[in-house]
Amino acid sequence: MNHQITPCLWFDNQAEDAARFYTSIFKNSKLGAISRYGTEGYEFHGQEEGTAMTVAFTINGQDFVALNGGPVFKINEAVSFQIFCDNQDEIDYYWEKLTEGGKEVQCGWLKDKFGVSWQVVPTILSELMSDPSRAGRVTNAYMQMKKFDIEKLRNA
């Protein structure tokens, strides 16, 4: 069997907006099929006719589904998506785009305007952390950061 795992993100009524937001940020991304609620089942789903039920989208080859499931469940930090960046320009780009309407957190984490948590991480971090003579200093440096600063990590 060759089935890919597809994360499904539960939203109240923002699935289509979220999918369009994410595909506008990542270069290798696209919207897929959108299914919409009809009048059938309104007493269960409570969504207006024509509202997106599911929105398929792809970011960098990874498929996702955004679901308008109502207010029952909320997205939280228990699940986050990591973006590995080769340079500071990439970190700055994703940080700026994803914090728009959201909020900065600590150690490269942020929460976007839909409540989804992201980790914007320099690819060099694993190399720096695997060096026992530097790992403590690097940890001390990044624990004081919100957005990662590659130069400060290298100099730690």
Secondary structure, DSSP 8 states (H G I E B T S, - for coil): -------EEEESS-HHHHHHHHHHHSSSEEEEEEEE--STTHHHH---TTSEEEEEEEETTEEEEEEE--TT----TTSEEEEEESSHHHHHHHHHHHHTTSEE-STTEEE-TTS-EEEEEETHHHHHHT-TTTHHHHHHHHHT-SS--HHHHHH-
